[in-house]
Amino acid sequence: MDGVVKSIVVLGVALTAQFASAQGFPSKPIRIIVPYPAGGTTDIMARALQEPMQKALGQPVIVDNKAGAAGAIGAREVARSPADGYTLLFSNNGPSSTTPLLVKDAGYDGVKDFSPVSQVSSAPLFVVINAAVPATDLKSFIEYGRAQPNALEYASAGIGSLGHLASELFARSAGIKMVHIPYKGQAPTTNAVMTGEVKVLITTSSGAMNNFIKEGKLKLLGVSTAQPSPLAPGAPTVNTVLPGYNVEIWFGLLGPAGMPADVVAKLNDAVGKALALPDLQERFQNFGVIAKSSTPKALGDLIADEVPRWTQVVRDAAIKAE
């Protein structure tokens, strides 16, 4: 009986401490780990959130870049941090959904090792082709691809990138053969499709890409999301030709697994308040993304739904973990 009483007392002390921690949260600076180098889209968005989140939480918010291993280094550090809300991960499809499939010994599970806080933004991938390709829309491009005796070359920002996986999914859905030409980063891929080194590119938009589209040097065939995007007014969705095709790049905040619900709620509220600011929404759109908050559950469900989908694509395309 004494053992039972002792267990109840220990449990009560633990719950009381957790409640007190949540009630007093935050009482010190919060660190957001960006698992990529400074200067990229993910880093810029995280820094744009700093000031409004600081105002909402009443504590400094520090952005800390921990790049390497396709985001695994930064994600692993957050997964192994105390679940107290003071160390967060600014993630996207890569670290949360695909990196654990493609990086050997990533050291974490994208679903089980994190507490989702909120989605922050999303964007479609653009399907663009070289101007010389004799196709004017998605349907005619697919017909053109099916008629080719050799595989069409497509570019991506690297093996295992979202563009790589989205392109493999596109090829299989369309019944066309495409061969992957990986580059180091997005900028070279845009130049590659513009100059004709490759025929097609499926990737996020950029200022250079948008300029090439306006100048007629690239053809924009459509966007990858389920619904039309304000980032590409008038562009059709791929699913109008390939039903069920839906790829969205998302960004969001997560913490280590086991964060107290009250702490998650306070962080979620701070993100929501920040993203409701019109000037921040405008800044995000200039970055090529749409500001978008969510419930913690919605972000968790998004990640959980993506993992088996990309697992299948990786298997079908025989993409090897490195």
Buried (B, 14 or more C-beta within 10 A) or exposed (E): EEEEEEEEEEEEEEEEEBEEBBEEBBEEEBBBBBBBEEEBBBBBBBBBBBEBBBEBBEBEBEBBBBBBBBBBBBBBBBBEBEBBBBBBBBBBBBBBBBBBBBBEEBBBEBBEBBBBBBBBBBBBBBBBBBBEBEBEBBBBBBEBBEEEEEBBBBBBBBBBBBBBBBBBBBBBBBEBBBEBBBBEEBEEBBBBBBEEBBBBBBBBBBEBBBEBBEEEBBBBBBBBBBEBBEBBEEBBBBBEBBEEBBBBBBBBBBBBBEBBEBBBBBBBBBBBBBBEBEEBBEBBBEBBBBBBBBBBEEBBEBBBEBBEBBBEBBEEBEBEBE
